[in-house]
Amino acid sequence: MTRPLLAALVAAALAPGLGCLAYNDPCQPLVDEPNLVLGYLGEDVYLDRPFARHDNNALGQLAADSYQHVEDDSSSRAVLGIVNGGSIRAEGLCVTRTMLPRGPLTDGVLHEVLLFENQVVTVNLTEKELVDMFEHSVGGLLQAGQPIGSPPGAFLHISESTTLRVDCEYPRGQRVRELSVGGTPVPLPPRTDAVARYRVAMPSFLLEGGDGYGPIFGNAGNDPARNPARSQKLGGVDSNIAGAYMKATYPTDARPLKEAERIVFENCAKPARPSR
């Protein structure tokens, strides 16, 4: 059975409470060395949907960082990496993990959390597409005081080069109040005639219209004028790329991965961190 087929079956069958898949060895690891330690987490990382889709998340930031740097050795390097919160899964092969504890992170666990095999693609976006992308990302956020149930997976985690301030008291389409990419502020509202292009790296799932991004990205992934670059590193697979970046960047407990406040939420509901 191929990895993509296994991932699809796992995603469909391992909704909370459904247990393991009923064939042969359902707990067979997704990688050759599942116990290989890739690096270290400096704090507990929560995986439930409110944390993956409605807040900053260290694992989402790791993935976004790794995508931004995947083309650093080429002329197609990105200024921004993004990943949708829906790609972070709490359901493992036979274990539901609501949290990854502080300490070592293994290759097997990383591939179960970043379950889907998407190729990382880097492409040029216009200023309007960039802002529209972030407005769509935060459109499903709830206002402060509202309970967070199952937020949409379209919420984007962003790489370290980018900061975003969002205010949930504003209507959808007007929630992005400040945006900076590579240290340079992006005009709001965006200029429709701007010559500026932003080179953004993302999973192919998003560029192909997943999570409602089709009207924003259109045919950008197949438009030569947008210079789409499909990564060849580690097969171009997003989870492999994130794992290699973890190993290179956070290799010891003295230099672990920690969540950063890249997105500032104003008047938005925030998930309550469980007390331990």
N, C-alpha and C positions, 0 to 999 in steps of 0.2 A: 504494500500500500504506500502510495506516495505521500510526502509530507503535506502538500496542499489538501489532498483528500482527507487525510487524518485530521487536519486542522478544522476542515469544514464539518466533519462528523462530530468532533469534540465540541465545537461551538454550538451545534444543534442539539446535541444530546446531553451536554453537561450544564444545562440551566439549573439553578439552585434546586436541590431536592431530587434530581433525576438519577444521581449516582453514576456508576461507571458504564462504559459501553459493554454490550453483551457479545463479545466475540474474542476468542483466543486469549491473548494477553493484553488487556486494555490499558495497562499501566506501562507499556513499553516506552522508554524515554524517546524524546524527539531528536536528541543529539547523541553523538557517539560517546562523549564523555560527560554525562549529566552531572557528575560530582566535581567537575573542574571548577575551582574558584576563580571567577573572573575579576572580582574586586570586592570592595567593602562599602556597605551602607553606613552612614554616620548617624542615622536615626531610623526609627520605624517608618515604613512607607505603607500607607493605607491604599487598598485597591478597590474598595467598594465604589459603586458608581458616583456617589456624591463627591468622593475624593478624586476620582479619575476624570470626572466630567464637569466639575463645578468649583474647582480650586486649583492652585498650583500643585504640582505633583513631581517629586524628584525623579521618578522613573520616566515620566513623560518628558521632562526636561533633558534627561540623559539621551533619550531617543532623538529629540529635536536637535540637540548639540551634535550628535553623531552624524545626522543627515546633513547638517550645515557644512560639516568638514569633509564629507565623503569625496568631494571633487577638488580638494585643496591642491592636489598635484597636477591639476589641469588648468586650462584657460576658462573652464566653466564653473569656477568656484562660486558658492552661494554666499549671500549676505544674511540669509535667514533660513532656519530649518523649522518645520512644523510637523506635528503629529496629532491626529485626532484622539480624544480621550476614549472613544469607543474601541480603540485598538488595545487598550490595557484591560486585561481580563483577570477576574478573580478566580475563574473556573480553571483548575488544572486538569490533568488527565484523570486522576481519581481523588484529588484533594481540592477543596475550595479554600483559597487563601484570602482572607479579608485583609491580611497585613503581611508584609515582609519584615522580619525583625532586624534590628540593627545588627551589623556584623557581616559575615561573608555572604556573597551572592553567587550561586552556582550557575553554570551554563544551562543545566536542565530546567531550573526554576525560571530563569530569564526567558527561555523559549516557550515555556508554558504561559507566562504572563503576556509576553508579546507574541501571541499565538499565530497570527496570520502571516503567511509569506507574501509580502508585497515588495515590489521592486522600488527602490528609491530613485526618483526622477527629479532633476534640477531644471527649472524652466524660468523664462523671463515673464514677469507679470507687470501690467501697467499700474500706475498709482491708484486708479479707481478700482481695479481688480483687487489690489492689496487691501484697501480699506473695506471694500465690499466683503472680502473673505473674512476679515475680522468681525465685521458687523454680523455676519451669518454665524460665526463662531460663538458670539456672546448673546445672540438673539434668544436662546433658550434658557438663559440664566434667570433665576427667580429673585424677586425682590426680598429685601430683609424682612424677616418675620414669617416668611412662607416656608413650609416644610419641603425639604428636598427629597423627592421620591426617586424617580428614574429619569434623570436628565438626559437629553439627547447626546449621542456620541460625537456630534459635529464640533463640540468644544475643542479648541486647539491649544496644545502646549507649544511653547515657543523657545527658541534657542537663546543662548546667553547674549547675543548681539542685539536683542530686541527688548523693549519695555512697552507696556500697554496699560492704560488706565481706563477702566470701564465704569459707568454709572448706571445701575439698574433702574433708577427712577425715570430715566429717559425711555421713550418708546423704542421698539425694535427699529434698527436702521439708523439710530442716532445715539447709540450707547458708547461708542468709542470716543472718548474725550481727549485722549493724548496717545500718540503712537510715535515711537522712535525706532529706527532700524539702523544698526551700525553706528549708533551715536548721533544720527542725524534725524531731527524731527520730520515727520511726514505731514504735509499740509492737510488740515481738516476744515471744511470738506475737501475731498481730493479734487485736483484739477483734472478735468476730463481731457484737456489738450496737453497734459504734461508729457514731456519727452522722456522723463525719468523712467527707468525700468529697474525692477527689483528682481534679483535672481534668487528664487526660492526653491528649496529642496523639500520634497514631501513624498509620502507613500503613493504609489501609483493608484491606489484605491481612491484617494481624494481627487487626483488630477483627472481620473476617468469619470468623475461625477458622484462618487459615493458620499453619503451623509448630506446630500442636498447641494453639493458644490458644483453640479453640472452647469447651471445657468451662469455661474461666475467665471469658471475656467473655460467653458466652451470647448473649442478644439485646440487649446494651447499646447497640449501634450503631443499633438501631431503636426503642429505648424512649424515649418523650418525657420520662419522669421522669429520664433520664440526660442530658438536654439535648445530644444529639449535634449537633455543628456541623461540617458539611463545608465545608472552606475553599473560598472563591471566588477567592483570590489566585492570579494566574498560572494560572488554570484549575484550581487545587487540586492540581496535579501535584507530587508530592514532589521530583523532580529539579529542576524549575523553581524551587521554593521554596528548595531547598538552594543552587542557583546564585545566586539573588538575595541570599541571606544571605551567601554567600562574598564577593560583590562589595561589599556594604555594610560588612562587618566586617573583612575581611582584604585591603584593596585594594592594599597596597604591600608591598614586600620588607622594609620597616622594621617592618611590623605583620603578620606572617604567621600562618598557622594552625599550631598545634603541639598535639601530643597531651598530654592532661592525665591524671593518675592519679585518675580518678573512681571506678573500681572497684578495690578492694584485694583481691588474690588471696592466700589463705593455703593452703599445702599443695596447691596446684594446679599442674599442668604449665604451663610457660610456653614459648611459641615462641621459638626462638633467632634473634636478629636477625642477618641475614647481614652479614659483615664486608666492607667495601669498600676 
